[in-house]
Amino acid sequence: MGDPFTNLYIFTVIGEVITDGVVRCWITQTTWQELEQVLGKLNTGCVSKAICTVLAGLPVAEVGTAVIEEPAHPLEVTTEAYGILTSRLPGITDDHCFQLLIQFLRQKK
């Protein structure tokens, strides 16, 4: 039997524009649950509003590093919110950006 990782591809999806003004982000189940705990409801309007409200005043930051080994789920936010999120709390992946957002929101409480 050959190497089990033969023909295995890993893709990092960051900010897929799906319609004018909406970006599909991919976050892990863990991040989804943590974000849901902090924000309550996860829909385009709620998540986008939280990002724009709490992050817009922050300076643009440098990118860090992250490793994800979980399946991902789609989460849609506005293009404006995605731009603010990725410039104020940049990460290697969408999931990493949302993990940074969760930490920021928890500190604000």
Backbone hydrogen bonds, N-H to C=O, Kabsch-Sander energy under -0.5 kcal/mol:
donor,donor_aa,acceptor,acceptor_aa,energy
6,T,3,D,-1.7
8,L,5,F,-1.7
9,Y,7,N,-0.5
13,V,11,F,-0.7
14,I,12,T,-0.6
16,E,24,R,-2.5
17,V,15,G,-0.7
18,I,22,V,-1.9
19,T,22,V,-1.3
22,V,19,T,-2.2
23,V,77,V,-3.3
24,R,16,E,-3.6
25,C,23,V,-0.6
25,C,75,L,-3.3
27,I,25,C,-0.5
27,I,73,H,-2.7
29,Q,71,P,-0.9
32,W,28,T,-2.7
33,Q,29,Q,-2.7
34,E,30,T,-2.4
35,L,31,T,-2.8
36,E,32,W,-2.3
37,Q,33,Q,-2.0
38,V,34,E,-1.7
39,L,35,L,-3.0
40,G,36,E,-2.3
41,K,39,L,-1.5
43,N,41,K,-0.7
47,V,43,N,-2.5
48,S,44,T,-2.2
49,K,45,G,-2.4
50,A,46,C,-2.1
51,I,47,V,-2.3
52,C,48,S,-2.8
53,T,49,K,-2.7
54,V,50,A,-2.3
55,L,51,I,-2.2
56,A,52,C,-0.9
58,L,55,L,-2.0
61,A,87,S,-2.5
64,G,90,P,-0.7
73,H,27,I,-3.6
75,L,25,C,-2.5
77,V,23,V,-2.4
79,T,21,G,-1.8
82,Y,78,T,-2.5
83,G,79,T,-2.4
84,I,80,E,-2.2
85,L,81,A,-3.0
86,T,82,Y,-2.7
87,S,83,G,-1.2
88,R,84,I,-2.4
89,L,85,L,-2.6
94,D,13,V,-0.7
95,D,26,W,-0.6
97,C,93,T,-1.9
98,F,94,D,-2.5
99,Q,95,D,-2.3
100,L,96,H,-2.2
101,L,97,C,-2.0
102,I,98,F,-2.5
103,Q,99,Q,-2.2
104,F,100,L,-2.2
105,L,101,L,-3.0
106,R,102,I,-2.5
107,Q,103,Q,-1.7
108,K,104,F,-1.4
109,K,105,L,-0.8
109,K,106,R,-0.5
